[in-house]
C-alpha cells in the first residue's frame, strides 16, 4: 500500500514513487516508437491511399473507457471487501481476547490463547501470499500445538481447530460457563468466515476472457492511434498519443494490481503491517511487550 504525506497539487504532478508509471514505461515507449513511425512514413502510406481518421477511435475510446471503468470497479470491489475482512479479523480477535481475559485468572492460559490468535493472523497472511510461515509458527504457536500446525496442509484452519480445542478444554474444566462458551464460539465462527472470505477472493479471479478482451482492445487502440492522429497533429502526434495511451494503460495496470489485493505489489493490501498491528494490539491487551510498529519504506510503500 502506498502511504504518502499530503502534497501540494503541483508537486503531485511529478510524483514517481507510488504511481504505475514505472510499470508501463516500456509500453509507453513502444507507443512512442509507433508514433515516430507514423510521423516518418506518413507521406509514404498516405500516397498508397491508406488513411485513418479519428472518428472511429473516438467511438472506440469511449467504449474502452466505459469497460475500463467497469473493470476497475470490479477490481476495487475485491480490494474493498478484502480490507473489510481484515478489519473484521482485528475486531473479532480483540473481542475474543477480551472475553477470555475477563473470565480466566490463569495468565498462562490467557497468553496461550493470545498466541494462537496472533499466529492465526500471520498464518492467514502466509496462506494468501503463498509464503512459508514456519518461522512465525515457531515464534508464536504454543509448543503443544506446534507440530500439528507445522505438519498440516492447511495451517490456518488447523489453528482455528486448536482454538476450538482450547475453548472446549476450558469449558470441561469449568472455567467458562455454557453461555460464555456460546458467545466465544460465535466469535470463532466469525474467524472462520474471514478465512473463507479471503480464500474466496484469492481463489476466484475476475474471468480471464473478460480481462483478455479488454487487454487486447486497449493495446490495439494504443498501437493504431498514432496513425489516426498524424494527419491533424503531425509532429505533435507522439506527445498526444503517449498522453492518451498513458491514461488507458495506467488504468488497466492499476486494475490488474487491485484484482489480487493480497499480493505484494505497491497498491495491494499491507498484510505484514496489518498483522503487525494486530500483534501490537493483542500484546498490549495482555500487558506484554509487542513488536515495533511497521512504517512505510523510503519509497512510501507499506507491505
C-alpha positions as CSV (number, residue, x, y, z in Angstrom):
1,X,0.0,0.0,0.0
2,X,1.2,3.5,-0.8
3,X,1.2,5.8,2.2
4,X,2.3,9.3,1.4
5,X,2.1,12.5,3.3
6,X,0.0,15.3,1.9
7,X,1.5,17.1,-1.0
8,X,0.6,20.3,-2.9
9,X,-1.3,19.6,-6.1
10,X,1.6,20.9,-8.3
11,X,4.2,18.7,-6.7
12,X,1.9,15.7,-7.0
13,X,2.1,16.0,-10.8
14,X,5.7,14.9,-10.7
15,X,5.4,12.0,-8.2
16,X,7.2,8.9,-9.3
17,X,7.0,6.5,-6.3
18,X,3.5,5.2,-5.9
19,X,2.4,5.7,-9.4
20,X,2.1,2.9,-12.0
21,X,4.3,4.8,-14.5
22,X,7.3,2.7,-13.8
23,X,5.3,-0.5,-14.7
24,X,4.0,0.9,-18.0
25,X,7.1,2.9,-19.1
26,X,8.2,0.2,-21.6
27,X,4.7,0.1,-23.1
28,X,4.6,3.8,-23.4
29,X,8.0,3.7,-25.1
30,X,6.5,1.3,-27.7
31,X,3.7,3.7,-28.3
32,X,6.2,6.5,-28.7
33,X,8.1,4.3,-31.3
34,X,4.8,3.7,-33.2
35,X,4.2,7.5,-33.2
36,X,7.6,8.2,-34.6
37,X,7.0,5.6,-37.4
38,X,3.6,7.2,-38.1
39,X,5.2,10.6,-38.5
40,X,8.2,9.5,-40.5
41,X,6.3,7.3,-43.0
42,X,3.2,9.4,-43.2
43,X,3.6,10.6,-46.8
44,X,4.6,7.1,-47.9
45,X,1.4,5.3,-46.7
46,X,-0.7,8.3,-47.5
47,X,0.3,8.0,-51.1
48,X,-0.8,4.4,-51.1
49,X,-4.3,5.5,-50.2
50,X,-4.1,4.3,-46.5
51,X,-5.8,6.9,-44.4
52,X,-7.1,6.7,-40.8
53,X,-9.4,9.3,-39.2
54,X,-10.0,10.0,-35.6
55,X,-13.8,9.3,-35.8
56,X,-13.7,5.5,-35.2
57,X,-11.1,6.0,-32.5
58,X,-13.3,8.5,-30.7
59,X,-16.1,6.0,-30.5
60,X,-13.8,3.1,-29.6
61,X,-12.1,5.2,-27.0
62,X,-15.4,6.0,-25.3
63,X,-16.3,2.3,-25.3
64,X,-12.9,1.3,-23.8
65,X,-13.2,4.0,-21.1
66,X,-16.5,2.6,-20.1
67,X,-15.3,-1.0,-19.9
68,X,-12.1,0.1,-18.1
69,X,-14.4,1.7,-15.5
70,X,-16.3,-1.5,-15.0
71,X,-13.0,-3.4,-14.8
72,X,-11.6,-1.1,-12.2
73,X,-14.8,-1.1,-10.2
74,X,-14.8,-4.9,-10.1
75,X,-11.2,-4.9,-9.0
76,X,-11.7,-2.2,-6.4
77,X,-14.7,-4.1,-5.0
78,X,-12.4,-7.1,-4.4
79,X,-9.9,-4.8,-2.7
80,X,-12.5,-3.2,-0.5
81,X,-14.0,-6.5,0.5
82,X,-10.6,-7.8,1.4
83,X,-9.8,-4.8,3.6
84,X,-13.2,-5.2,5.3
85,X,-12.4,-8.8,6.0
86,X,-9.1,-7.9,7.7
87,X,-10.8,-5.2,9.6
88,X,-13.3,-7.8,10.8
89,X,-10.4,-10.1,11.8
90,X,-9.0,-7.4,14.1
91,X,-12.4,-6.7,15.7
92,X,-13.1,-10.3,16.3
93,X,-9.7,-11.2,17.7
94,X,-9.9,-8.2,20.0
95,X,-13.3,-9.3,21.2
96,X,-12.2,-12.9,21.7
97,X,-9.2,-11.9,23.9
98,X,-11.3,-9.5,25.9
99,X,-13.9,-12.2,26.6
100,X,-11.2,-14.8,27.6
101,X,-9.3,-12.3,29.8
102,X,-12.5,-11.2,31.6
103,X,-13.3,-14.7,32.9
104,X,-10.0,-16.5,33.3
105,X,-7.5,-15.9,36.0
106,X,-4.8,-18.2,34.7
107,X,-2.3,-15.9,32.9
108,X,-0.6,-18.8,31.2
109,X,-3.8,-19.9,29.6
110,X,-4.6,-16.3,28.5
111,X,-1.2,-15.9,26.9
112,X,-1.5,-19.3,25.2
113,X,-4.8,-18.3,23.6
114,X,-3.5,-14.8,22.6
115,X,-0.5,-16.5,20.8
116,X,-3.0,-18.7,18.9
117,X,-4.9,-15.6,17.8
118,X,-1.7,-13.8,16.7
119,X,-0.5,-16.9,14.9
120,X,-3.8,-17.1,13.1
121,X,-3.4,-13.7,11.6
122,X,0.2,-14.3,10.4
123,X,-0.8,-17.8,9.1
124,X,-3.6,-16.3,7.1
125,X,-1.2,-13.7,5.6
126,X,1.2,-16.5,4.6
127,X,-1.6,-18.6,3.1
128,X,-2.9,-15.7,1.0
129,X,0.6,-14.7,-0.2
130,X,1.7,-18.4,-0.6
131,X,4.8,-17.9,1.6
132,X,6.5,-20.1,4.2
133,X,5.1,-19.4,7.6
134,X,7.1,-21.8,9.7
135,X,9.3,-19.1,11.1
136,X,6.2,-17.3,12.5
137,X,4.7,-20.6,13.7
138,X,7.8,-21.4,15.8
139,X,7.8,-17.9,17.2
140,X,4.1,-17.8,18.1
141,X,2.3,-21.2,18.3
142,X,2.4,-22.8,21.8
143,X,4.6,-25.9,21.9
144,X,1.7,-28.3,22.5
145,X,0.1,-27.3,19.1
146,X,3.2,-26.6,17.1
147,X,3.7,-30.0,15.5
148,X,0.2,-30.3,14.3
149,X,0.2,-26.8,12.8
150,X,3.5,-27.2,11.0
151,X,2.5,-30.6,9.6
152,X,-0.9,-29.5,8.5
153,X,-1.5,-28.7,4.7
154,X,-4.0,-26.0,6.0
155,X,-2.2,-24.5,9.0
156,X,-4.7,-21.5,9.3
157,X,-7.6,-23.8,9.6
158,X,-5.7,-26.0,12.0
159,X,-5.1,-23.0,14.2
160,X,-8.8,-22.5,14.2
161,X,-9.3,-26.1,15.4
162,X,-6.6,-25.6,18.1
163,X,-8.5,-22.6,19.4
164,X,-11.7,-24.6,19.4
165,X,-9.9,-27.4,21.3
166,X,-8.6,-24.9,23.8
167,X,-12.0,-23.5,24.4
168,X,-13.5,-26.9,24.9
169,X,-10.9,-27.8,27.5
170,X,-11.7,-24.6,29.4
171,X,-15.4,-25.4,29.3
172,X,-14.9,-29.0,30.5
173,X,-12.7,-27.7,33.3
174,X,-15.5,-25.4,34.5
175,X,-13.5,-22.2,33.8
176,X,-16.0,-21.0,31.2
177,X,-19.8,-21.1,31.5
178,X,-22.1,-22.5,28.8
179,X,-23.4,-19.0,28.0
180,X,-19.9,-17.6,27.6
181,X,-18.8,-20.6,25.6
182,X,-21.5,-20.0,23.1
183,X,-20.5,-16.3,22.7
184,X,-16.8,-17.2,22.3
185,X,-17.6,-19.9,19.8
186,X,-19.7,-17.5,17.8
187,X,-16.6,-15.3,17.5
188,X,-14.5,-18.3,16.4
189,X,-17.1,-18.8,13.7
190,X,-16.5,-15.2,12.6
191,X,-12.8,-16.0,12.2
192,X,-13.9,-19.0,10.0
193,X,-16.0,-16.5,8.0
194,X,-13.0,-14.3,7.5
195,X,-10.8,-17.2,6.4
196,X,-13.5,-18.4,3.9
197,X,-14.0,-14.9,2.5
198,X,-10.3,-14.4,2.0
199,X,-10.0,-17.8,0.3
200,X,-12.9,-16.9,-2.0
201,X,-11.2,-13.7,-3.1
202,X,-7.8,-15.3,-3.5
203,X,-9.0,-18.3,-5.5
204,X,-11.7,-16.7,-7.7
205,X,-10.1,-14.2,-10.1
206,X,-12.0,-12.0,-12.5
207,X,-13.0,-14.1,-15.6
208,X,-9.9,-14.4,-17.8
209,X,-11.8,-14.0,-21.1
210,X,-13.2,-10.6,-19.9
211,X,-9.8,-9.4,-19.0
212,X,-8.2,-10.7,-22.2
213,X,-10.7,-8.9,-24.5
214,X,-10.2,-5.6,-22.7
215,X,-6.4,-6.1,-22.7
216,X,-6.2,-6.8,-26.5
217,X,-8.5,-3.9,-27.3
218,X,-6.5,-1.4,-25.3
219,X,-3.2,-2.4,-26.9
220,X,-4.7,-2.4,-30.4
221,X,-6.2,1.0,-29.8
222,X,-2.9,2.4,-28.5
223,X,-0.9,0.9,-31.4
224,X,-3.1,2.3,-34.2
225,X,-3.9,5.6,-32.5
226,X,-0.8,7.5,-33.8
227,X,-1.7,6.7,-37.4
228,X,-5.1,8.4,-36.9
229,X,-3.7,11.5,-35.1
230,X,-0.8,12.2,-37.5
231,X,-3.0,13.7,-40.2
232,X,-4.1,16.5,-37.9
233,X,-1.3,16.8,-35.4
234,X,1.8,16.0,-37.5
235,X,4.9,16.4,-35.2
236,X,2.7,16.7,-32.1
237,X,1.5,13.2,-32.6
238,X,4.0,11.5,-30.2
239,X,3.1,13.8,-27.4
240,X,-0.7,13.5,-27.7
241,X,-0.6,9.8,-28.4
242,X,1.6,8.9,-25.4
243,X,-0.6,11.0,-23.1
244,X,-3.8,9.3,-24.3
245,X,-2.1,5.9,-24.0
246,X,-0.9,6.7,-20.5
247,X,-4.5,7.1,-19.4
248,X,-5.7,3.8,-20.7
249,X,-2.6,1.7,-19.9
250,X,-2.3,3.1,-16.3
251,X,-6.0,2.3,-15.6
252,X,-5.5,-1.3,-16.9
253,X,-2.3,-1.7,-14.9
254,X,-3.9,-0.5,-11.7
255,X,-6.9,-2.8,-12.2
256,X,-4.5,-5.8,-12.6
257,X,-2.9,-4.9,-9.2
258,X,-6.2,-4.4,-7.4
259,X,-7.6,-7.6,-8.7
260,X,-5.2,-9.5,-6.4
261,X,-5.5,-7.5,-3.2
262,X,-3.4,-9.9,-1.2
263,X,-0.3,-9.7,-3.4
264,X,2.9,-7.8,-2.8
265,X,2.5,-5.1,-5.4
266,X,2.8,-1.5,-4.2
267,X,-1.0,-0.9,-4.3
268,X,-2.0,-4.2,-2.7
269,X,-3.1,-4.5,1.0
270,X,-0.2,-4.2,3.5
271,X,-0.8,-7.6,5.1
272,X,2.5,-7.5,7.0
273,X,1.6,-4.2,8.6
274,X,-1.9,-5.4,9.4
275,X,-0.6,-8.5,11.1
276,X,2.0,-6.3,12.9
277,X,-0.8,-4.0,14.1
278,X,-2.9,-7.0,15.3
279,X,0.1,-8.4,17.3
280,X,0.8,-5.0,18.9
281,X,-2.9,-4.6,20.0
282,X,-3.2,-8.1,21.4
283,X,0.1,-7.9,23.2
284,X,-0.9,-4.7,24.8
285,X,-4.2,-6.3,26.0
286,X,-2.3,-8.9,27.9
287,X,0.3,-6.4,29.2
288,X,3.1,-7.9,27.2
289,X,5.7,-6.0,25.0
290,X,4.8,-6.1,21.4
291,X,6.9,-5.7,18.2
292,X,7.8,-2.3,16.9
293,X,5.3,-0.7,14.6
294,X,6.0,-1.1,10.9
295,X,6.3,2.1,8.8
296,X,6.5,2.8,5.1
297,X,9.9,2.4,3.4
298,X,11.8,5.2,1.7
299,X,9.5,4.8,-1.4
300,X,6.4,5.2,0.8
301,X,5.4,1.5,0.4
302,X,3.9,-0.3,3.3
303,X,4.0,-4.1,2.8
